[in-house]
């Protein structure tokens, strides 16, 4: 008996247009969130690739064993330029102009 009364009670009911508006706002917010996450992950991966490219592996060592001196060295000439403020690798931030014809 109370279940039927509860089922038929219409006080506090929200109409369909409010549900559609709510779902639209949630979907647009979710879409914007996923786009932001995609852009930030791409940015971080580009920054990671630039930092790995700029690792300098130059080393030199000298080891003395009694009167024998052993030395070894390597000069890494292949380090990237590491320009500050540059776009990360793999991202093209330019948009070509479109003709109005």
Secondary structure by P-SEA (a helix, b strand, c coil): caaaaaaacccccccaaaaaaaaaaaaaaaaaaaaaaaaaaaaaaaaaaaaaaaccccbbbbbbcccbbbbbbbbccccccccccccccccccbbbbbbcc
